[in-house]
Amino acid sequence: MHTLKKYLNLLFLLSVFKVNAQNNTLEYYISRALSNSPLLKDYNNQVELGGIDSTMIRAAYKPQVTGTGNNYYAPVINGWGYDNAITNGANVSALVGVNKALVSRKNLETQFETIRLNTAGIKNTAEIAEQDIKRTVAAQYITTFGDWQQLSFTAEVYGLLLKEDTILKRLTQSNIYKQTDYLTFLVTLQQQKLAMKQADIQYKSDYAMLMYLCGINDTTESVLQEPSILLNSLPQPENSVFFRQYSIDSLKNINSRKVIDYSYKPKANVFTDGGYSSSLAYTPYKNFGAGIGLTLTLPIYDGRQRKMKYSKIDIAERTRQSYSAFFSRQYHGQIDQLSEQLKGTEELIDEINDQVKYSEGLINAHLRLLATGDVRIADLVIALNNYLTAKNLLTQNRANRWQIINQINYWSR
């Protein structure tokens, strides 16, 4: 009677969970995992830093204004002191200088392109990281939901056996069944009870892992709704985020050549200053003035470093092409393999469904005969084990089907 009460309490909890689990969907947990991910926040911050870098480049090529002050006095006492021809005795200055680097528009565009490509690479990496999070959370969600199905089914069968236990005990007392038959049934009942406890432990463990992956600190247990995972259509490879990075890397190599080219072009800076500069030796009140100048830098010879830099870019491009070609082969091979697995799993599920129907019908027939003592307990146990095996296979393969779809959908962005 105590065991029956515990079973009824379990069924009540299951029903309460189902009523209160409106928000416990796969989409809910994925949303929480994405919003809590420090990695995605890091990538967003890096993108924001890229915008600041662009602004800093613009600022660096605007006129740079600096103020300098210098106050120096070297006295000569009784003929002792620094040579006035060198020190002028004193040096007092307060100047404001303006310096501006002269750079072409195309040179600036090349520098902005470097930042733009780096930012595009970060955004693409962030999208891939988001896909990784979605796939990981979905895989754990499917596993946990499979545990819940297993727990619910096990509890259902256990309740059924408890009900029949009452009938069989009465028939055994009436000598319709032997005591050994009842003990055989009782062993099956106890095995199902242990299986229910094991399923409950497994569900709690996997549910805790799901919460951990999503960054949710909540010990409240909830039932999960059946995952609504549909097979997404895959984009053309060149439009996929997984191939886009190779395109970005190619553009980076092209832009790197332009950066090298501009680094070997002449550089010019125009500058001007104005203020007060005096040795205080002669008419110091007239030593206010201004000046203007131009500096020009022209690379002549650097030991052929330019060619070496080009060679490094060529090597990087060959490496990129090798990785791109290898990834393309892997991509198509994996998609084909997953598609075949999905087809085979769906066919197997159809066959298992038929087996479950046959096993369930056989058990119902045995249970009807149990009340009249016209069925062997051994046959009932065998039928029950066959039913349990078929249902377990069905649960496992349904979860496998969702997992395969989850793997295929990972490549759909």
Secondary structure, DSSP 8 states (H G I E B T S, - for coil): -HHHHHHHHHHHHHHHHHHH-TT-SHHHHHHHHHHH-HHHHHHHHHHHHHHHHHHHHHHHTS-EEEEEEEEEE---BTTBSS-HHHH-SEEEEEEEEEEEEE--HHHHHHHHHHHHHHHHHHHHHHHHHHHHHHHHHHHHHHHHHHHHHHHHHHHHHHHHHHHHHHHHHHHHHTTSS-HHHHHHHHHHHHHHHHHHHHHHHHHHHHHHHHHHHHT---------------------GGGSHHHHHHHHHHHHHHHHHHHHHHHTS-EEEEEEEEEEEE-SSS-GGG-EEEEEEEEEE----SSSHHHHHHHHHHHHHHHHHHHHHHHHHHHHHHHHHHHHHHHHHHHHHHHHHHHHHHHHHHHHHHHHHHTTT-S-HHHHHHHHHHHHHHHHHHHHHHHHHHHHHHHHHHT--
